[in-house]
Amino acid sequence: MAKGGWVYIMTNKPRGVLYTGVTADLAARVDQHRRGVGSAFCRQYNLDKLVFAEPSDDIEPAIAREKAIKAWKREWKIQLIESMNPNWEDLFDRLA
């Protein structure tokens, strides 16, 4: 049985440093990033705000989408975030 996934983007401030990731458990992964145990990159730049999250019914398309977004120009990523989260709000609290 296929398990779903999430593509997500973390930042430290509006239009700040961006990190794109993929996970099967978004709440747990973002919690790891916020506690500084998620990834060295997020820890280095204090990326603790979830500003974009896109669900997928299957992890394989989520992985493909993450790779595609990572290859995008920075401005395209900003436009993606602002299309669903124009105020760059931290979406983490909405997960619970």
C-alpha positions as a Markdown table, in Angstrom:
| # | Residue | x | y | z |
|---|---|---|---|---|
| 1 | Met | 0.0 | 0.0 | 0.0 |
| 2 | Ala | 1.4 | 3.4 | -1.0 |
| 3 | Lys | 2.0 | 5.9 | 1.8 |
| 4 | Gly | 1.4 | 9.6 | 1.2 |
| 5 | Gly | 3.9 | 12.4 | 1.6 |
| 6 | Trp | 4.4 | 16.1 | 1.8 |
| 7 | Val | 6.6 | 18.6 | 0.0 |
| 8 | Tyr | 7.4 | 21.5 | 2.3 |
| 9 | Ile | 9.5 | 24.7 | 2.5 |
| 10 | Met | 11.1 | 26.1 | 5.6 |
| 11 | Thr | 12.5 | 29.6 | 6.1 |
| 12 | Asn | 13.8 | 31.9 | 8.8 |
| 13 | Lys | 11.9 | 35.0 | 7.8 |
| 14 | Pro | 9.8 | 36.3 | 4.8 |
| 15 | Arg | 11.9 | 36.0 | 1.7 |
| 16 | Gly | 14.8 | 34.6 | 3.7 |
| 17 | Val | 16.8 | 31.4 | 3.2 |
| 18 | Leu | 14.7 | 28.6 | 1.8 |
| 19 | Tyr | 14.9 | 24.8 | 2.4 |
| 20 | Thr | 12.7 | 22.4 | 0.4 |
| 21 | Gly | 12.1 | 19.0 | 1.8 |
| 22 | Val | 9.9 | 15.9 | 1.5 |
| 23 | Thr | 8.5 | 13.7 | 4.3 |
| 24 | Ala | 5.8 | 11.2 | 5.1 |
| 25 | Asp | 5.2 | 12.8 | 8.5 |
| 26 | Leu | 5.1 | 16.6 | 8.2 |
| 27 | Ala | 4.4 | 17.5 | 11.8 |
| 28 | Ala | 7.2 | 15.3 | 13.1 |
| 29 | Arg | 9.7 | 16.5 | 10.5 |
| 30 | Val | 8.9 | 20.2 | 11.1 |
| 31 | Asp | 9.2 | 19.6 | 14.8 |
| 32 | Gln | 12.7 | 18.1 | 14.2 |
| 33 | His | 13.7 | 21.2 | 12.2 |
| 34 | Arg | 12.4 | 23.5 | 14.9 |
| 35 | Arg | 14.4 | 21.7 | 17.6 |
| 36 | Gly | 17.5 | 21.8 | 15.5 |
| 37 | Val | 17.8 | 18.1 | 14.8 |
| 38 | Gly | 16.2 | 18.0 | 11.3 |
| 39 | Ser | 19.0 | 18.9 | 9.0 |
| 40 | Ala | 22.4 | 20.6 | 9.3 |
| 41 | Phe | 21.3 | 23.2 | 6.7 |
| 42 | Cys | 18.1 | 24.2 | 8.6 |
| 43 | Arg | 20.1 | 24.3 | 11.9 |
| 44 | Gln | 22.9 | 26.4 | 10.3 |
| 45 | Tyr | 20.4 | 29.0 | 9.1 |
| 46 | Asn | 17.8 | 28.7 | 11.9 |
| 47 | Leu | 15.1 | 27.7 | 9.5 |
| 48 | Asp | 12.2 | 27.1 | 11.9 |
| 49 | Lys | 9.1 | 28.4 | 10.0 |
| 50 | Leu | 7.0 | 26.2 | 7.8 |
| 51 | Val | 5.8 | 28.5 | 5.0 |
| 52 | Phe | 4.7 | 25.9 | 2.3 |
| 53 | Ala | 3.2 | 22.4 | 2.5 |
| 54 | Glu | 1.8 | 20.4 | -0.3 |
| 55 | Pro | 0.3 | 17.0 | 0.3 |
| 56 | Ser | 0.6 | 14.0 | -2.0 |
| 57 | Asp | -1.3 | 10.7 | -1.9 |
| 58 | Asp | 1.9 | 8.8 | -2.7 |
| 59 | Ile | 5.5 | 9.5 | -1.6 |
| 60 | Glu | 7.0 | 8.9 | -5.0 |
| 61 | Pro | 5.3 | 11.9 | -6.7 |
| 62 | Ala | 6.1 | 14.0 | -3.6 |
| 63 | Ile | 9.8 | 13.1 | -4.0 |
| 64 | Ala | 9.6 | 14.0 | -7.7 |
| 65 | Arg | 7.9 | 17.3 | -6.9 |
| 66 | Glu | 10.6 | 18.1 | -4.2 |
| 67 | Lys | 13.4 | 17.5 | -6.8 |
| 68 | Ala | 11.6 | 19.7 | -9.3 |
| 69 | Ile | 11.1 | 22.6 | -6.8 |
| 70 | Lys | 14.7 | 22.4 | -5.7 |
| 71 | Ala | 15.8 | 22.9 | -9.3 |
| 72 | Trp | 13.6 | 26.0 | -9.6 |
| 73 | Lys | 14.9 | 29.6 | -9.6 |
| 74 | Arg | 14.6 | 31.2 | -6.2 |
| 75 | Glu | 11.9 | 33.7 | -7.4 |
| 76 | Trp | 9.7 | 30.8 | -8.6 |
| 77 | Lys | 9.9 | 29.3 | -5.1 |
| 78 | Ile | 8.9 | 32.7 | -3.6 |
| 79 | Gln | 6.0 | 32.9 | -6.0 |
| 80 | Leu | 4.9 | 29.4 | -5.0 |
| 81 | Ile | 5.0 | 30.3 | -1.3 |
| 82 | Glu | 3.2 | 33.6 | -1.8 |
| 83 | Ser | 0.5 | 32.0 | -4.0 |
| 84 | Met | -0.8 | 30.0 | -0.9 |
| 85 | Asn | 0.8 | 31.9 | 2.0 |
| 86 | Pro | 1.1 | 35.6 | 1.0 |
| 87 | Asn | 2.0 | 36.8 | 4.5 |
| 88 | Trp | 4.6 | 34.1 | 5.1 |
| 89 | Glu | 2.8 | 32.8 | 8.2 |
| 90 | Asp | 4.3 | 29.9 | 10.1 |
| 91 | Leu | 1.9 | 27.0 | 9.1 |
| 92 | Phe | 3.2 | 24.6 | 11.8 |
| 93 | Asp | 0.4 | 25.4 | 14.3 |
| 94 | Arg | -2.2 | 24.5 | 11.7 |
| 95 | Leu | -0.9 | 20.9 | 11.6 |
| 96 | Ala | -2.2 | 20.0 | 15.0 |
